[in-house]
Amino acid sequence: MNRQARESDTAIIKTTAELVVRSGPLEGTKVALNSGQITTIGRATTNRLVIPDEICSRNHSEVFFEAGIWKLRDLGSRNGTRIHGEPISGDVQLTEGRQFQIGSTFISFTFETKGKTPTENEAVYDTVQIAPVDTVRTDYRTSSDSHPEIVHLTDKTRYSSLDSEAGSARDRAGQEAQRLVRLGLKMGAESDVRRLSEIVLEGLFGVTSADIGAVLLYKEVDATHPDHGKLDVVAYKSLDSRPFERVSDYVTSVALESRAAVVAHDVSSDDKFKSSDSLRAMRAESIICAPIRTADRMLGLIQLYSTNPDNRLEPDDAEFTLAVADQLAGALDNLKEKSRLAAGLARAETENKTLREQLLIETELVGDSESIRRLRERILRIAPTGATVLIRGESGVGKELVARAIHQHSNRGGGPFVTMNCAALSESLLESELFGHERGSFTGAVGRKIGKFEQAHGGTIFLDEVGEMSPAIQAKFLRVLEGHPYERVGGGAEVRVDVRVVAATNRDLENSVDQGRFRKDLYFRLQVMELIVEPLRDRRTDIAILAKHFMYRFSKKCGRTVTSILPGAMSTLVNYGWPGNVRELQNTIERAVILCAGESLGPSDIQLSALGRSEHSSATSESSSGFRPISIDLIEQEHILATLEWTKWNKSQAAHILGIERSTLDRKLKRYEVERPSRG
């Protein structure tokens, strides 16, 4: 062979080389190099040498033949291509035995000289690549110039059948399955749909080459019709802050109708792309549309775009995206179920609270008469409003119980409930108790005292016998009611409080106003809402219920076993006048339980006040001696007219005395055809 022939053979030999993997998951793998072809290396399955390593970029580096020299070039990878531990820059010449590193994989370059010298057309090379997925569907492929080229369509992922994979495919699938698990754990801990969708996009951007992505959901999660026009963008991510655009309605429709993940290239061929300036600005080169689906419903789509023509979205990206979309569908279903359960729990808690409130008010305000039922209903309506309430009724009817029920059923139920009897103290002491005092403000004031209003801040203050306040305290009290600050006795600093006022009186406030003993402006300020508690003698049907209620309470308190009230004793209780109202009945039953020798209260155990008996017998004797055979209507008419005369025809005062509404009094007068006598 002459010299020229030998030089030609040497050139052929020098242009035929191979890469040998020395370590890592592909150790021992050889890839034949050909001078007429660029050999790419990376994590994507489109590379000739696929390295299943998270440190390896999708398109990491390339080896090529140029000007008689084999060269190595890094493709802008995240972790670099290294020689002797240092990342390379630019093109680096490869010589016999030179070794470079990608992640944990070491690759050496060598010239292949064994066997027949290959020609350029005869060169044989190996490609290490993930095996194709069996479920690829091709019925949506199109060669039309009006739509992007769909290069992959799949409705299944390989992550559920890792055992059937082999080699590098199984290694990579295993790594991505681990990512799915970690992503699933993060998704499971999230309770907000938007944040959940953002987590999904963050996870996909870490695995695929997408630089723009969005999660689109139907407004109604139960949507079953694949109409892309009803999808709303709930999360969006762009590495370069580009605006989001729905690049291809065609690809979206294919994904929705087929319920499969779609990979499309050549987006620039889309008619919509050609007519949209914003889409041209986006420069999307490849798309993935993955359906968010359940067994019987379509919930939405995940859309990913890559704007890098050298780093397109590929079929393995679609499978990973579809797997994430299936996880997202499960998470959305779980959120919907949690929301349904939370709504049900909230309803149950509301119903339970209402029942407990009703039970509480029925436990405190014992009775079954019409007036008590009406009183409970009014309390439940008034309590949540925060309005000032004036409770009227005789001493002992249970005005404080009514005030406490208003507090417990209001929005301030968790705050303090402070009580004060305005008739129990002198003017100076009452002012100190209500508004507090500073040290040294009067003899005996050895320190600062916080008043009842400050104690009730954020809650309710109950002022019993409010009609007994002196005019000076009434003026200060009125300012607090109107929201103005006040000063402690002997102090100069302003004090502001947030309290609800519930007042009570057994006085005729109207008469006190007429006589100048009670401020008219304070009267109207207190009488925002008025509740009247009827005396026990006017609701005798409640006496037996109350008597048994007190019997059980005091039997338990005193450690007795009294379980019933004999008929004779109950008759005595029902026929008694009860001038002390419920308080007197309570004391009577407590005394009877203590004195009772057996398990039943008898007539001898009931010790009544002589005051009540005399009033009752007096009323009975008057009725007997003055009996007239007339109808009840006529008796009612005479009594109403007598009351009006006594009140000088003050209808509001008369209605209050009669225990009826003003409107009821007007109706009765109209029925009786009675008018106020003209003054002559």
C-alpha positions as CSV (number, residue, x, y, z in Angstrom):
1,M,0.0,0.0,0.0
2,N,1.5,3.4,-1.0
3,R,1.9,6.3,1.4
4,Q,-1.2,8.2,0.1
5,A,-3.4,5.1,0.7
6,R,-2.0,4.7,4.2
7,E,-2.8,8.3,5.0
8,S,-6.3,7.8,3.7
9,D,-6.8,4.7,5.9
10,T,-5.5,6.7,8.9
11,A,-8.0,9.5,8.3
12,I,-10.8,6.9,8.2
13,I,-9.6,5.3,11.4
14,K,-9.2,8.7,13.1
15,T,-12.8,9.7,12.2
16,T,-14.3,6.5,13.6
17,A,-14.3,6.5,17.4
18,E,-16.5,5.6,20.4
19,L,-17.6,6.7,23.8
20,V,-17.2,4.2,26.7
21,V,-19.1,4.8,30.0
22,R,-16.6,4.0,32.8
23,S,-18.9,4.5,35.8
24,G,-22.5,5.2,36.8
25,P,-25.8,3.4,36.0
26,L,-24.7,2.8,32.4
27,E,-21.2,1.5,33.2
28,G,-19.8,-0.6,30.3
29,T,-22.1,1.0,27.7
30,K,-20.4,1.9,24.4
31,V,-21.7,4.4,21.8
32,A,-20.1,4.4,18.3
33,L,-19.3,7.8,16.9
34,N,-19.6,8.8,13.3
35,S,-18.0,11.9,11.8
36,G,-21.1,12.7,9.9
37,Q,-23.4,12.8,12.9
38,I,-23.6,14.8,16.2
39,T,-23.9,12.6,19.2
40,T,-26.0,14.2,21.9
41,I,-25.8,13.3,25.6
42,G,-28.5,14.1,28.2
43,R,-31.4,12.9,30.2
44,A,-34.1,13.2,27.5
45,T,-34.8,10.0,25.6
46,T,-34.2,11.9,22.3
47,N,-30.4,11.8,23.0
48,R,-28.2,9.2,21.5
49,L,-26.7,8.6,25.0
50,V,-29.4,8.8,27.6
51,I,-28.1,9.2,31.2
52,P,-30.8,8.6,33.8
53,D,-29.4,11.0,36.4
54,E,-31.2,14.0,37.9
55,I,-27.9,16.0,37.8
56,C,-27.8,15.5,34.1
57,S,-29.7,18.1,32.1
58,R,-32.2,17.0,29.5
59,N,-29.8,18.1,26.7
60,H,-26.5,18.2,28.5
61,S,-23.6,18.1,25.9
62,E,-22.7,16.8,22.5
63,V,-19.7,15.2,20.7
64,F,-19.0,16.1,17.0
65,F,-16.3,15.9,14.4
66,E,-15.1,19.2,12.9
67,A,-12.0,20.1,10.8
68,G,-10.5,16.7,11.4
69,I,-10.9,16.9,15.2
70,W,-13.3,15.3,17.6
71,K,-14.8,17.9,19.9
72,L,-16.9,18.1,23.1
73,R,-19.3,20.9,23.8
74,D,-21.5,21.6,26.8
75,L,-25.0,22.7,25.9
76,G,-25.6,25.1,28.8
77,S,-26.3,22.4,31.3
78,R,-27.2,23.3,34.9
79,N,-24.3,21.4,36.5
80,G,-21.8,21.5,33.7
81,T,-19.6,19.0,31.8
82,R,-16.4,18.5,33.7
83,I,-12.8,17.4,32.8
84,H,-10.5,16.8,35.8
85,G,-13.3,18.2,38.0
86,E,-13.5,21.6,36.2
87,P,-16.4,22.6,34.0
88,I,-15.5,23.1,30.4
89,S,-16.4,26.2,28.4
90,G,-16.4,26.4,24.6
91,D,-15.3,23.5,22.4
92,V,-12.8,21.0,23.9
93,Q,-10.7,18.7,21.7
94,L,-11.1,15.0,22.5
95,T,-8.0,12.9,22.4
96,E,-7.4,9.2,22.9
97,G,-8.4,8.2,26.4
98,R,-9.6,11.6,27.4
99,Q,-12.3,11.3,30.1
100,F,-15.1,13.7,31.0
101,Q,-17.8,13.7,33.7
102,I,-21.5,14.3,33.7
103,G,-22.9,14.0,37.2
104,S,-21.8,10.6,38.6
105,T,-21.1,9.2,35.1
106,F,-17.5,9.2,33.7
107,I,-17.2,8.8,30.0
108,S,-13.9,8.2,28.1
109,F,-13.2,8.9,24.4
110,T,-11.3,6.3,22.3
111,F,-10.6,5.6,18.6
112,E,-12.1,2.3,17.4
113,T,-9.5,0.5,15.3
114,K,-10.5,-3.2,15.7
115,G,-12.0,-5.2,12.9
116,K,-12.8,-3.8,9.5
117,T,-12.2,-0.2,9.0
118,P,-15.7,1.3,8.6
119,T,-16.6,3.7,5.9
120,E,-18.7,6.8,6.6
121,N,-21.8,4.9,5.4
122,E,-21.0,1.7,7.2
123,A,-20.4,3.1,10.7
124,V,-22.5,1.2,13.3
125,Y,-23.4,2.9,16.7
126,D,-25.4,2.0,19.7
127,T,-28.1,4.2,21.2
128,V,-29.0,4.0,24.8
129,Q,-32.6,5.1,25.0
130,I,-35.8,4.5,26.9
131,A,-38.0,1.9,25.2
132,P,-41.1,3.3,23.5
133,V,-44.4,3.1,25.4
134,D,-46.9,0.5,24.1
135,T,-49.9,2.7,24.6
136,V,-49.0,5.5,22.1
137,R,-52.0,6.3,20.0
138,T,-51.5,7.6,16.5
139,D,-55.1,8.2,15.4
140,Y,-54.8,12.0,16.2
141,R,-51.6,12.5,14.1
142,T,-52.1,15.0,11.4
143,S,-50.0,16.3,8.4
144,S,-52.3,19.3,7.9
145,D,-50.4,22.6,7.7
146,S,-53.2,24.3,9.7
147,H,-52.4,22.4,13.0
148,P,-49.3,21.6,15.1
149,E,-47.8,18.2,14.5
150,I,-48.9,15.8,17.3
151,V,-45.9,13.6,17.9
152,H,-47.2,11.6,20.8
153,L,-50.5,10.7,22.4
154,T,-50.9,8.5,25.5
155,D,-53.5,7.8,28.1
156,K,-51.3,5.7,30.4
157,T,-48.0,6.1,32.2
158,R,-45.2,3.7,33.0
159,Y,-45.0,4.5,36.7
160,S,-47.5,1.8,37.6
161,S,-45.5,-1.0,35.9
162,L,-41.9,-0.4,36.7
163,D,-41.1,-4.1,36.8
164,S,-41.8,-4.5,33.1
165,E,-39.2,-1.8,32.2
166,A,-35.5,-2.6,31.7
167,G,-32.2,-0.9,32.0
168,S,-32.0,2.8,32.0
169,A,-35.7,3.2,31.4
170,R,-36.5,1.5,34.7
171,D,-33.8,3.6,36.5
172,R,-35.2,6.8,35.2
173,A,-38.8,5.8,35.8
174,G,-37.9,4.9,39.4
175,Q,-36.3,8.3,40.0
176,E,-39.3,10.1,38.5
177,A,-41.6,7.8,40.6
178,Q,-39.8,9.1,43.7
179,R,-40.4,12.6,42.5
180,L,-44.1,11.8,42.1
181,V,-44.2,10.5,45.6
182,R,-42.6,13.6,47.0
183,L,-44.9,15.8,45.0
184,G,-47.9,13.9,46.1
185,L,-47.0,14.4,49.7
186,K,-46.8,18.2,49.2
187,M,-50.1,18.2,47.3
188,G,-51.8,16.2,50.0
189,A,-50.8,18.7,52.7
190,E,-52.4,21.6,50.7
191,S,-56.0,22.8,51.2
192,D,-56.2,25.6,48.7
193,V,-56.9,24.9,45.0
194,R,-54.8,27.7,43.7
195,R,-51.8,26.9,45.9
196,L,-52.2,23.2,45.0
197,S,-52.0,24.0,41.3
198,E,-48.9,26.2,41.9
199,I,-47.2,23.2,43.6
200,V,-48.0,21.1,40.6
201,L,-46.4,23.6,38.2
202,E,-43.3,23.9,40.4
203,G,-42.9,20.1,40.3
204,L,-43.4,19.9,36.6
205,F,-40.9,22.7,35.9
206,G,-38.3,20.8,37.9
207,V,-38.6,17.7,35.7
208,T,-39.6,18.8,32.2
209,S,-38.1,21.4,29.9
210,A,-41.2,23.6,30.1
211,D,-40.7,27.3,30.7
212,I,-44.4,28.3,30.6
213,G,-47.2,26.3,32.3
214,A,-50.8,26.6,33.5
215,V,-53.4,24.6,35.3
216,L,-56.9,25.2,33.9
217,L,-60.0,23.9,35.7
218,Y,-63.7,23.9,35.0
219,K,-65.7,26.4,37.1
220,E,-67.9,23.6,38.1
221,V,-65.7,20.6,39.2
222,D,-68.4,18.2,38.0
223,A,-68.2,19.3,34.4
224,T,-68.5,16.4,32.1
225,H,-68.5,18.1,28.7
226,P,-65.0,18.6,27.1
227,D,-65.5,22.3,26.3
228,H,-62.2,24.1,26.5
229,G,-64.1,27.5,26.5
230,K,-65.3,26.8,30.0
231,L,-61.8,26.3,31.5
232,D,-60.4,28.9,33.8
233,V,-56.7,29.5,34.5
234,V,-56.2,29.0,38.3
235,A,-52.4,28.9,38.3
236,Y,-49.8,30.1,35.9
237,K,-46.0,30.0,35.9
238,S,-43.4,31.5,33.4
239,L,-39.7,31.5,33.9
240,D,-39.3,34.7,31.8
241,S,-42.5,36.5,33.0
242,R,-44.2,35.9,29.6
243,P,-48.0,36.3,29.4
244,F,-50.1,33.2,29.2
245,E,-51.9,32.3,26.0
246,R,-53.8,29.2,25.0
247,V,-51.7,28.4,22.0
248,S,-53.7,25.7,20.3
249,D,-57.5,25.0,20.6
250,Y,-56.9,22.0,18.4
251,V,-54.4,20.3,20.7
252,T,-56.6,21.2,23.7
253,S,-59.6,19.7,22.1
254,V,-57.7,16.5,21.2
255,A,-56.6,16.1,24.9
256,L,-60.1,16.7,26.2
257,E,-61.9,14.4,23.7
258,S,-59.3,11.6,23.9
259,R,-58.7,11.9,27.7
260,A,-55.0,11.5,26.8
261,A,-51.9,13.5,27.2
262,V,-50.8,15.2,23.9
263,V,-47.4,16.3,22.8
264,A,-47.3,18.7,19.8
265,H,-44.4,20.2,17.9
266,D,-44.3,22.9,15.2
267,V,-46.7,25.2,17.1
268,S,-45.9,27.9,14.6
269,S,-48.0,26.1,12.0
270,D,-51.1,26.7,14.1
271,D,-53.5,29.2,12.4
272,K,-54.2,30.9,15.8
273,F,-50.5,31.3,16.3
274,K,-50.1,33.0,13.0
275,S,-52.8,35.6,13.7
276,S,-51.8,36.4,17.3
277,D,-49.1,38.9,18.2
278,S,-49.0,37.8,21.8
279,L,-48.5,34.2,20.7
280,R,-45.6,35.2,18.5
281,A,-44.2,37.0,21.4
282,M,-44.4,33.8,23.5
283,R,-42.5,31.8,20.8
284,A,-43.8,28.5,22.0
285,E,-42.2,25.6,20.0
286,S,-43.8,22.6,21.7
287,I,-46.8,21.9,23.8
288,I,-48.1,19.3,26.3
289,C,-51.8,19.1,27.2
290,A,-52.6,16.6,29.9
291,P,-56.1,16.0,31.1
292,I,-57.0,16.2,34.8
293,R,-59.4,13.3,34.9
294,T,-61.2,10.9,37.1
295,A,-62.9,7.7,36.1
296,D,-66.1,9.5,35.0
297,R,-65.3,13.3,34.9
298,M,-63.0,15.8,33.3
299,L,-61.8,18.3,35.8
300,G,-59.5,20.4,33.6
301,L,-56.1,20.5,31.9
302,I,-52.4,21.0,32.5
303,Q,-50.7,22.9,29.7
304,L,-46.9,23.1,29.4
305,Y,-45.0,25.1,26.7
306,S,-41.4,25.1,25.7
307,T,-40.0,28.1,23.9
308,N,-36.6,26.5,23.2
309,P,-36.5,24.8,19.8
310,D,-33.4,22.8,20.9
311,N,-35.1,21.5,24.1
312,R,-38.6,20.5,23.1
313,L,-41.1,18.7,25.2
314,E,-41.0,15.0,24.5
315,P,-43.2,11.9,25.1
316,D,-41.6,11.0,28.4
317,D,-42.4,14.5,29.6
318,A,-46.1,13.9,28.6
319,E,-46.2,10.7,30.6
320,F,-44.8,12.3,33.7
321,T,-47.2,15.3,33.3
322,L,-50.1,12.8,32.9
323,A,-49.1,11.1,36.1
324,V,-49.0,14.4,37.9
325,A,-52.4,15.3,36.4
326,D,-53.9,12.1,37.8
327,Q,-52.5,12.9,41.2
328,L,-53.9,16.4,41.0
329,A,-57.3,15.0,40.1
330,G,-57.3,12.9,43.2
331,A,-56.2,15.8,45.3
332,L,-59.0,18.0,43.9
333,D,-61.5,15.3,44.6
334,N,-60.2,15.1,48.2
335,L,-60.5,18.9,48.6
336,K,-64.0,18.7,47.3
337,E,-64.9,16.0,49.8
338,K,-63.1,17.9,52.6
339,S,-65.1,21.0,51.7
340,R,-68.4,19.0,51.7
341,L,-67.5,17.4,55.1
342,A,-66.5,20.8,56.5
343,A,-69.8,22.3,55.3
344,G,-71.7,19.5,56.9
345,L,-69.8,19.8,60.1
346,A,-70.4,23.5,60.2
347,R,-74.2,22.9,59.7
348,A,-74.1,20.3,62.4
349,E,-72.3,22.6,64.8
350,T,-74.7,25.4,64.0
351,E,-77.7,23.1,64.6
352,N,-76.1,21.8,67.8
353,K,-75.4,25.3,69.0
354,T,-79.0,26.3,68.3
355,L,-80.3,23.2,70.2
356,R,-78.0,23.8,73.1
357,E,-79.1,27.4,73.3
358,Q,-82.7,26.4,73.2
359,L,-82.1,23.8,75.8
360,L,-80.2,26.3,78.0
361,I,-82.9,28.9,77.8
362,E,-85.6,26.3,78.5
363,T,-83.5,25.1,81.5
364,E,-83.2,28.6,82.9
365,L,-86.6,30.0,82.0
366,V,-88.7,27.1,83.1
367,G,-92.4,27.0,82.2
368,D,-94.9,26.2,79.4
369,S,-97.3,29.1,79.6
370,E,-97.9,31.2,76.5
371,S,-96.2,34.2,78.0
372,I,-93.0,32.2,78.8
373,R,-92.9,30.7,75.3
374,R,-93.3,34.1,73.8
375,L,-90.6,35.4,76.1
376,R,-88.1,32.7,74.9
377,E,-88.8,33.5,71.3
378,R,-88.2,37.2,71.8
379,I,-85.0,36.6,73.7
380,L,-83.6,34.5,70.8
381,R,-84.5,37.3,68.3
382,I,-83.2,40.1,70.4
383,A,-80.0,38.5,71.8
384,P,-77.8,38.5,68.7
385,T,-78.6,42.2,67.8
386,G,-76.5,43.8,70.5
387,A,-79.3,46.3,71.3
388,T,-79.9,47.8,74.7
389,V,-82.7,45.9,76.5
390,L,-85.0,47.0,79.3
391,I,-86.6,44.1,81.3
392,R,-89.7,45.0,83.3
393,G,-91.5,42.9,85.9
394,E,-92.2,42.6,89.6
395,S,-89.6,41.7,92.1
396,G,-88.7,38.0,92.0
397,V,-90.0,37.1,88.5
398,G,-86.5,36.2,87.2
399,K,-85.3,39.4,85.4
400,E,-81.7,38.5,86.0
401,L,-82.3,35.0,84.4
402,V,-83.7,36.8,81.3
403,A,-80.6,39.1,81.2
404,R,-78.2,36.2,81.5
405,A,-80.1,34.3,78.7
406,I,-79.7,37.4,76.5
407,H,-76.0,37.5,77.2
408,Q,-75.4,33.8,76.6
409,H,-77.2,33.9,73.3
410,S,-75.4,37.0,72.0
411,N,-72.1,37.4,70.2
412,R,-70.7,38.5,73.6
413,G,-71.5,35.1,75.2
414,G,-67.8,34.4,75.7
415,G,-67.2,37.7,77.4
416,P,-68.0,38.7,81.0
417,F,-71.5,39.1,82.5
418,V,-71.4,41.6,85.3
419,T,-74.4,42.4,87.5
420,M,-75.1,45.4,89.7
421,N,-78.2,46.2,91.8
422,C,-78.6,50.0,91.7
423,A,-80.9,50.1,94.7
424,A,-78.4,48.4,97.1
425,L,-75.9,51.3,97.5
426,S,-75.8,55.0,98.2
427,E,-75.2,57.5,95.4
428,S,-71.5,57.9,96.1
429,L,-70.8,54.2,96.5
430,L,-72.9,53.3,93.4
431,E,-70.9,55.8,91.3
432,S,-67.7,54.2,92.6
433,E,-68.9,50.7,91.9
434,L,-70.1,51.5,88.4
435,F,-67.3,53.8,87.1
436,G,-64.4,53.0,89.5
437,H,-62.2,55.4,91.5
438,E,-58.6,56.5,91.8
439,R,-56.5,56.2,94.8
440,G,-57.2,59.0,97.4
441,S,-60.4,60.1,95.7
442,F,-62.2,59.8,99.0
443,T,-61.7,58.6,102.5
444,G,-60.9,54.9,102.3
445,A,-59.9,54.9,98.7
446,V,-56.5,53.3,99.3
447,G,-56.0,52.2,95.7
448,R,-57.4,52.3,92.2
449,K,-60.7,50.4,91.8
450,I,-61.9,49.1,88.4
451,G,-65.6,49.8,88.0
452,K,-68.3,47.4,86.8
453,F,-68.3,49.0,83.3
454,E,-64.6,48.2,82.9
455,Q,-65.1,44.7,84.3
456,A,-67.8,44.1,81.7
457,H,-65.6,45.3,78.7
458,G,-66.4,43.1,75.7
459,G,-69.4,41.6,77.5
460,T,-72.7,42.5,79.1
461,I,-73.5,44.6,82.2
462,F,-76.9,43.9,83.9
463,L,-78.2,46.9,86.0
464,D,-81.1,45.8,88.2
465,E,-83.4,48.4,89.7
466,V,-82.1,51.0,87.3
467,G,-85.0,53.3,88.3
468,E,-83.3,53.8,91.6
469,M,-80.3,55.7,90.1
470,S,-79.9,59.3,91.3
471,P,-80.1,62.1,88.6
472,A,-76.3,62.6,88.7
473,I,-75.4,59.0,88.1
474,Q,-78.2,58.9,85.4
475,A,-76.3,61.6,83.5
476,K,-73.0,59.8,83.6
477,F,-74.7,56.5,82.7
478,L,-76.3,58.1,79.7
479,R,-73.0,59.3,78.3
480,V,-71.6,55.7,78.6
481,L,-74.7,54.4,76.8
482,E,-74.1,56.9,74.0
483,G,-70.6,55.6,73.5
484,H,-68.7,58.5,75.2
485,P,-65.7,58.0,77.5
486,Y,-66.0,58.6,81.2
487,E,-63.7,59.3,84.1
488,R,-63.2,57.3,87.3
489,V,-64.2,59.0,90.5
490,G,-61.3,61.3,91.4
491,G,-59.5,60.7,88.1
492,G,-58.8,62.7,84.9
493,A,-58.0,60.0,82.4
494,E,-60.7,59.0,79.9
495,V,-61.9,55.5,80.0
496,R,-63.6,53.9,77.0
497,V,-65.6,50.6,77.3
498,D,-67.4,48.3,74.9
499,V,-70.3,46.9,76.8
500,R,-73.9,45.9,76.1
501,V,-76.3,47.2,78.7
502,V,-79.3,45.2,79.9
503,A,-81.3,47.0,82.5
504,A,-84.3,46.0,84.7
505,T,-86.8,47.7,86.9
506,N,-90.0,47.0,88.8
507,R,-90.8,50.6,88.9
508,D,-93.3,52.6,86.8
509,L,-90.6,54.5,84.8
510,E,-93.2,56.5,82.9
511,N,-94.5,57.9,86.2
512,S,-91.0,58.6,87.3
513,V,-90.3,60.5,84.1
514,D,-93.5,62.5,84.5
515,Q,-92.5,63.4,88.1
516,G,-88.9,64.3,87.0
517,R,-87.2,61.5,89.0
518,F,-86.0,59.8,85.9
519,R,-84.4,61.4,82.8
520,K,-86.6,61.2,79.7
521,D,-83.6,60.9,77.4
522,L,-82.2,58.0,79.4
523,Y,-85.7,56.4,79.4
524,F,-85.8,56.4,75.6
525,R,-82.2,55.3,75.4
526,L,-82.9,52.3,77.6
527,Q,-86.1,51.3,76.0
528,V,-84.7,50.2,72.6
529,M,-86.1,46.8,73.2
530,E,-88.5,46.0,76.1
531,L,-89.2,42.6,77.6
532,I,-92.0,42.1,80.1
533,V,-91.9,39.2,82.5
534,E,-95.3,38.4,83.9
535,P,-95.8,37.6,87.6
536,L,-96.3,34.0,88.6
537,R,-99.9,34.5,89.6
538,D,-100.7,35.4,86.0
539,R,-99.2,32.2,84.7
540,R,-100.4,29.6,87.1
541,T,-99.8,26.7,84.6
542,D,-96.1,27.2,85.2
543,I,-96.3,26.7,89.0
544,A,-96.4,22.9,88.9
545,I,-93.5,22.8,86.4
546,L,-91.4,25.2,88.4
547,A,-92.2,23.4,91.7
548,K,-91.0,20.0,90.3
549,H,-87.9,21.7,88.7
550,F,-86.9,23.2,92.1
551,M,-87.7,19.9,93.9
552,Y,-85.2,17.9,91.7
553,R,-82.6,20.7,92.0
554,F,-82.7,20.9,95.8
555,S,-83.0,17.2,96.3
556,K,-79.7,16.7,94.5
557,K,-78.1,19.7,96.3
558,C,-79.2,18.6,99.7
559,G,-78.5,14.9,99.2
560,R,-82.2,13.9,99.6
561,T,-84.4,11.5,97.7
562,V,-87.5,13.5,97.3
563,T,-89.1,12.5,94.0
564,S,-92.7,13.7,93.9
565,I,-95.2,16.3,95.2
566,L,-98.5,14.9,96.5
567,P,-101.7,16.3,94.9
568,G,-102.7,18.1,98.1
569,A,-99.4,19.9,98.3
570,M,-99.5,20.8,94.6
571,S,-103.1,22.2,95.0
572,T,-101.8,24.4,97.8
573,L,-99.0,25.7,95.6
574,V,-101.2,26.4,92.6
575,N,-103.9,28.2,94.6
576,Y,-101.4,30.5,96.5
577,G,-101.0,34.1,95.4
578,W,-97.1,34.2,95.2
579,P,-96.5,37.8,96.0
580,G,-92.8,37.1,95.9
581,N,-93.2,35.3,92.5
582,V,-90.7,32.7,91.3
583,R,-88.1,33.6,94.0
584,E,-90.7,32.9,96.7
585,L,-91.7,29.6,95.1
586,Q,-88.0,28.6,94.9
587,N,-87.5,29.3,98.6
588,T,-90.7,27.5,99.6
589,I,-89.7,24.3,97.7
590,E,-86.1,24.4,99.2
591,R,-87.6,24.7,102.7
592,A,-90.0,21.8,102.0
593,V,-87.3,19.5,100.7
594,I,-85.2,20.2,103.8
595,L,-88.1,19.5,106.1
596,C,-89.6,16.5,104.2
597,A,-89.3,13.2,106.1
598,G,-90.1,11.0,103.1
599,E,-89.8,10.8,99.4
600,S,-92.8,13.0,98.6
601,L,-93.7,16.5,99.5
602,G,-97.0,16.7,101.3
603,P,-99.3,19.6,102.4
604,S,-97.6,19.7,105.8
605,D,-94.2,20.3,104.2
606,I,-95.5,23.4,102.3
607,Q,-95.0,26.5,104.5
608,L,-96.4,29.6,102.9
609,S,-96.2,33.2,103.8
610,A,-99.1,34.8,105.6
611,L,-98.8,37.7,103.2
612,G,-99.6,35.6,100.2
613,R,-102.5,33.7,102.0
614,S,-104.1,37.0,103.1
615,E,-103.9,38.5,99.7
616,H,-105.4,35.4,98.2
617,S,-108.2,35.0,100.8
618,S,-109.0,38.8,100.5
619,A,-109.3,38.5,96.8
620,T,-111.5,35.4,97.2
621,S,-113.8,37.1,99.7
622,E,-114.2,40.2,97.6
623,S,-115.1,38.1,94.7
624,S,-117.6,36.1,96.7
625,S,-119.3,39.1,98.4
626,G,-119.4,41.1,95.2
627,F,-120.5,38.4,92.8
628,R,-122.5,39.5,89.8
629,P,-123.8,37.1,87.1
630,I,-122.2,38.8,84.1
631,S,-120.1,37.6,81.2
632,I,-116.3,37.5,81.1
633,D,-116.2,40.0,78.2
634,L,-118.1,42.5,80.3
635,I,-115.7,42.0,83.2
636,E,-112.8,42.5,80.8
637,Q,-114.3,45.6,79.4
638,E,-115.0,47.1,82.8
639,H,-111.4,46.2,84.0
640,I,-109.8,47.8,80.9
641,L,-111.9,51.0,81.3
642,A,-111.0,51.2,85.0
643,T,-107.3,50.8,84.2
644,L,-107.5,53.5,81.5
645,E,-109.2,55.8,84.0
646,W,-106.5,55.1,86.5
647,T,-103.8,55.9,84.0
648,K,-105.7,59.0,82.8
649,W,-106.1,57.2,79.4
650,N,-102.3,56.6,78.9
651,K,-102.8,53.6,76.6
652,S,-99.1,52.5,76.8
653,Q,-99.1,52.5,80.6
654,A,-102.5,50.8,80.7
655,A,-101.4,48.1,78.2
656,H,-98.3,47.5,80.4
657,I,-100.4,47.1,83.5
658,L,-102.8,44.8,81.7
659,G,-99.9,42.7,80.3
660,I,-101.0,43.1,76.7
661,E,-99.6,44.9,73.6
662,R,-100.7,48.4,72.8
663,S,-102.1,47.2,69.5
664,T,-104.2,44.5,71.4
665,L,-105.6,47.2,73.6
666,D,-106.6,49.3,70.6
667,R,-108.3,46.3,69.0
668,K,-110.3,45.6,72.2
669,L,-111.4,49.2,72.5
670,K,-112.5,49.2,68.9
671,R,-114.5,45.9,69.4
672,Y,-116.1,47.4,72.5
673,E,-116.8,50.6,70.5
674,V,-115.2,52.6,73.4
675,E,-113.5,56.0,72.9
676,R,-111.8,58.3,75.3
677,P,-114.3,60.7,76.9
678,S,-114.0,64.2,75.7
679,R,-113.0,66.8,78.3
680,G,-115.9,69.1,79.1
